[in-house]
Amino acid sequence: MMDALLTSAEVDEPSGAVGALEADRARGIDDRELLDSYSRAVVEVVEHVGPAVVSIAAGSRRPGRAAGVVGAGSGVVFTPDGYVLTNSHVVHEATDLGVTLTDGATLGATPVGSDPATDLAVIRADGSGLPIAQFGESVSLRAGQLVVAIGNPFGFQSTVSAGVISAVGRSLRSATGQLIENIIQTDVALNPGNSGGPLVDTRSRVIGINTAIIRMAQGISFAIPIDTAKWVVGELLARGRVRRAYLGIVGQPRPIERRVARRHTLSVSHAVEIISVKPHGPAAIAGLREGDLIVALNERAVRTVDDMHRMLVGWPVGNDLKVRVIRGDRLFDVSMAPVESL
């Protein structure tokens, strides 16, 4: 029998994961080393971020109503003086808040601000010198990346689950009906109680806030991207709420008649039809009416109400916005200054 060392150049490697493993064996890399490397990556993430993950209990004491628990979930401490990022639905309507650290210490907490439109909230724990987690970035995430979730499902504190990013760029409806963009989909196992906990990359940076699962489904969970969360946190810390521009209309998508589209050389086939105008709102002051079709905001085409929401998120309240409108056969522009939504 001939002993020989095979190199990758001498072996026809099969494709896919099996091929990669066989190529690693040919290079002298043991499968156990690969698994150990994976394990070390997860353990390192947990050691770095785990102490900053808290369990949140939300209670209510309102006149005429019995005291009780209105929410429970997870959160992540991001400043040493106790600011905690979590989900809005975890702390919504809570009058009593408490957080429990991984060492078992329990601290009182107060609400700072909540944004149901993105299902994010900030509370402040009554403590100092707390362990913190670092925020990363979500703009460059890719499907297949290893991620780790830490939380408190069903009250089981500091539970760790790992998986991969299944997809990026998903959209998800919040409880308010607002469309949340660039949602991260993962196959990480999440359960009630994980809500508000961090989704972390292999460099121990928080890249998302776990927010939702699909009941009766396996391997499908969602997280709010940290880039969205950082913007919301800034608004909540500064004002206690998120300011969003508001035009004072109710709309629905509607096809544009072909002859009208041809006449004005429009490149879009749909627009947003105004079905209601709020009296004394920006649209009413600008002269818009029911039945008008909104084609573009600031030269950007809008085909659906969600397109309009995307444009208005982050638009400076009070700054003029150019709105392109079709009324009958006429195409014209109006200028209006959006106000803050209530």
CORTA-V242915 format. One record per residue. PHI is phi in whole degrees, 0 to 359 (999 if undefined). OMEGA is omega in whole degrees, 0 to 359 (* if undefined). Layout:
phi->PHI omega->OMEGA
phi->PHI omega->OMEGA
This chain:
phi->999 omega->183
phi->263 omega->174
phi->272 omega->180
phi->210 omega->173
phi->265 omega->180
phi->266 omega->174
phi->258 omega->181
phi->298 omega->180
phi->287 omega->183
phi->263 omega->185
phi->240 omega->171
phi->279 omega->187
phi->278 omega->173
phi->296 omega->181
phi->275 omega->175
phi->80 omega->184
phi->297 omega->179
phi->298 omega->178
phi->298 omega->179
phi->296 omega->179
phi->295 omega->180
phi->293 omega->176
phi->295 omega->178
phi->296 omega->178
phi->297 omega->180
phi->297 omega->178
phi->273 omega->177
phi->87 omega->180
phi->266 omega->181
phi->283 omega->178
phi->304 omega->182
phi->295 omega->177
phi->295 omega->179
phi->295 omega->179
phi->294 omega->178
phi->296 omega->179
phi->296 omega->177
phi->299 omega->181
phi->298 omega->180
phi->298 omega->179
phi->298 omega->180
phi->293 omega->180
phi->299 omega->181
phi->296 omega->177
phi->299 omega->182
phi->296 omega->180
phi->295 omega->182
phi->281 omega->189
phi->261 omega->184
phi->312 omega->182
phi->297 omega->181
phi->271 omega->181
phi->267 omega->183
phi->241 omega->171
phi->265 omega->183
phi->245 omega->173
phi->245 omega->182
phi->242 omega->181
phi->240 omega->182
phi->223 omega->173
phi->229 omega->182
phi->245 omega->179
phi->305 omega->178
phi->82 omega->179
phi->232 omega->179
phi->290 omega->177
phi->294 omega->180
phi->187 omega->179
phi->276 omega->178
phi->250 omega->180
phi->188 omega->176
phi->207 omega->181
phi->184 omega->185
phi->233 omega->176
phi->201 omega->180
phi->229 omega->180
phi->282 omega->181
phi->238 omega->171
phi->222 omega->182
phi->298 omega->181
phi->268 omega->164
phi->101 omega->177
phi->287 omega->186
phi->235 omega->175
phi->262 omega->181
phi->209 omega->176
phi->270 omega->176
phi->298 omega->184
phi->291 omega->178
phi->286 omega->187
phi->249 omega->183
phi->300 omega->178
phi->66 omega->180
phi->281 omega->173
phi->252 omega->177
phi->237 omega->180
phi->233 omega->174
phi->216 omega->177
phi->236 omega->178
phi->242 omega->180
phi->278 omega->182
phi->293 omega->178
phi->274 omega->178
phi->94 omega->179
phi->292 omega->179
phi->247 omega->182
phi->236 omega->170
phi->289 omega->181
phi->211 omega->178
phi->232 omega->178
phi->288 omega->175
phi->256 omega->180
phi->182 omega->183
phi->220 omega->178
phi->228 omega->181
phi->303 omega->182
phi->296 omega->176
phi->243 omega->182
phi->56 omega->178
phi->234 omega->178
phi->208 omega->174
phi->237 omega->172
phi->236 omega->179
phi->236 omega->177
phi->281 omega->181
phi->277 omega->180
phi->201 omega->177
phi->217 omega->181
phi->64 omega->183
phi->281 omega->174
phi->294 omega->184
phi->233 omega->173
phi->249 omega->179
phi->267 omega->175
phi->278 omega->175
phi->257 omega->177
phi->227 omega->180
phi->247 omega->185
phi->295 omega->185
phi->256 omega->180
phi->294 omega->181
phi->227 omega->175
phi->300 omega->181
phi->102 omega->179
phi->294 omega->175
phi->288 omega->177
phi->223 omega->181
phi->231 omega->176
phi->249 omega->178
phi->233 omega->181
phi->190 omega->186
phi->228 omega->183
phi->295 omega->179
phi->53 omega->178
phi->84 omega->177
phi->279 omega->190
phi->291 omega->174
phi->56 omega->177
phi->275 omega->184
phi->246 omega->171
phi->222 omega->184
phi->232 omega->179
phi->185 omega->181
phi->228 omega->171
phi->287 omega->181
phi->276 omega->180
phi->195 omega->174
phi->235 omega->178
phi->80 omega->176
phi->288 omega->174
phi->239 omega->184
phi->217 omega->178
phi->276 omega->174
phi->276 omega->180
phi->296 omega->180
phi->275 omega->184
phi->92 omega->179
phi->291 omega->178
phi->276 omega->176
phi->263 omega->186
phi->268 omega->172
phi->58 omega->178
phi->298 omega->178
phi->265 omega->175
phi->258 omega->179
phi->228 omega->172
phi->255 omega->180
phi->293 omega->180
phi->288 omega->177
phi->237 omega->179
phi->218 omega->176
phi->308 omega->186
phi->110 omega->174
phi->285 omega->184
phi->305 omega->179
phi->92 omega->179
phi->280 omega->185
phi->276 omega->166
phi->255 omega->193
phi->235 omega->176
phi->270 omega->185
phi->287 omega->175
phi->261 omega->176
phi->63 omega->177
phi->249 omega->179
phi->288 omega->181
phi->244 omega->177
phi->190 omega->176
phi->243 omega->184
phi->297 omega->189
phi->225 omega->189
phi->204 omega->171
phi->229 omega->174
phi->258 omega->183
phi->298 omega->181
phi->73 omega->176
phi->252 omega->178
phi->241 omega->175
phi->74 omega->177
phi->229 omega->177
phi->216 omega->188
phi->225 omega->178
phi->221 omega->174
phi->286 omega->181
phi->296 omega->184
phi->294 omega->177
phi->297 omega->174
phi->295 omega->182
phi->299 omega->182
phi->297 omega->178
phi->294 omega->180
phi->296 omega->179
phi->302 omega->179
phi->301 omega->179
phi->294 omega->183
phi->292 omega->179
phi->291 omega->182
phi->280 omega->189
phi->231 omega->184
phi->81 omega->180
phi->202 omega->177
phi->257 omega->178
phi->275 omega->177
phi->232 omega->180
phi->288 omega->187
phi->223 omega->182
phi->263 omega->180
phi->82 omega->177
phi->225 omega->166
phi->243 omega->185
phi->225 omega->176
phi->210 omega->179
phi->290 omega->179
phi->209 omega->178
phi->295 omega->174
phi->270 omega->179
phi->302 omega->185
phi->300 omega->182
phi->295 omega->179
phi->290 omega->179
phi->298 omega->180
phi->292 omega->183
phi->300 omega->183
phi->256 omega->179
phi->47 omega->179
phi->277 omega->180
phi->267 omega->181
phi->248 omega->182
phi->254 omega->181
phi->230 omega->177
phi->216 omega->178
phi->257 omega->178
phi->275 omega->177
phi->280 omega->179
phi->253 omega->177
phi->203 omega->178
phi->238 omega->180
phi->286 omega->179
phi->303 omega->178
phi->67 omega->175
phi->278 omega->182
phi->304 omega->181
phi->294 omega->179
phi->295 omega->180
phi->296 omega->180
phi->281 omega->176
phi->93 omega->179
phi->284 omega->185
phi->229 omega->171
phi->299 omega->181
phi->96 omega->175
phi->295 omega->177
phi->250 omega->176
phi->270 omega->185
phi->261 omega->185
phi->205 omega->170
phi->241 omega->181
phi->49 omega->176
phi->73 omega->177
phi->258 omega->183
phi->297 omega->173
phi->236 omega->181
phi->250 omega->184
phi->223 omega->175
phi->298 omega->178
phi->297 omega->175
phi->301 omega->179
phi->294 omega->178
phi->300 omega->180
phi->300 omega->180
phi->292 omega->187
phi->279 omega->177
phi->296 omega->180
phi->86 omega->178
phi->290 omega->182
phi->298 omega->178
phi->300 omega->179
phi->94 omega->178
phi->278 omega->182
phi->298 omega->179
phi->233 omega->179
phi->272 omega->183
phi->242 omega->178
phi->263 omega->191
phi->229 omega->169
phi->252 omega->174
phi->230 omega->187
phi->66 omega->178
phi->260 omega->187
phi->263 omega->175
phi->245 omega->181
phi->208 omega->179
phi->248 omega->171
phi->231 omega->177
phi->246 omega->177
phi->216 omega->180
phi->252 omega->180
phi->300 omega->176
phi->254 omega->180
phi->284 omega->178
phi->288 omega->181
phi->268 omega->*
